[in-house]
Amino acid sequence: MSELYPSGAHDAGATWIPVNQGLSSPNITSLVVDPFHPGTLHAGTHISQPNNRAHVFMSEDYGATWY
């Protein structure tokens, strides 16, 4: 997965919108939704060159912004 695209909430998935503001790595390999706070998402990346580090990002606004 190179970018995150949630479906439009009111059109049954007819439109998809990129939500990657704040993601410094485009190589997302996992995505988890908090079961108690559905607007909270966690995205993980694979180990990348040149720094050989994986990253975990968090969003508390349904993916609109990440940190």
N, C-alpha and C positions, 0 to 999 in steps of 0.2 A: 504494500500500500504506500503510495508516494504522497498522497494528500488525503485529507479528510473531507468528505462531502455528506452532510446530513440531508435527508430529504425534506422537502417543504412540509410543514406541519399540517397544512390545510388542503393539500392536493394529492394525498395518497401516494406520495413518492414520484409524482410527475416531474418535479423540478429538484435539482440538487445544487447546493450552494457550498463553495469551498470555505472551510473554517480552519485556517492555519496561521492566523496572525499570532506571532510570538513563538512559533515552532522553528527553532534554529536548525533542525534536521528534518528533511523531507521524507526520511526513510522510517516511517512508522511501521512496527511489526506487531504491536499488540495494542488493544484498546479495551478499557474496562469502565463500566458505568457503575457508580456507587448505588447500591440497591436502596439506600435510605435517603439519598439526595440525588435524584436522577439528573439534575443539572451539573453534577460534578463528574468529570471524566478524567481518566488517567491514560496517557499514551506513552508507550515505550518504544525505543529505537534499538536497532542492532548495533553491534560494535562497528565503528566506522574508522576509516583512515583519515587523517594521519595521527589522530590522538588516541586511537584504540579505546574509546570510551563509549559505553551505552548511556542513554539519557532517559529520564522519566519526566514527563511534563504533566501539568495539572491545569484543568479549566473548571471554573465554578459557574460559568455562564453558558452551558450547553455547547462549548467549543468555540464561542465567539472570540475569546482571547485565551492565551496559554502562558504559563510561567513555569 
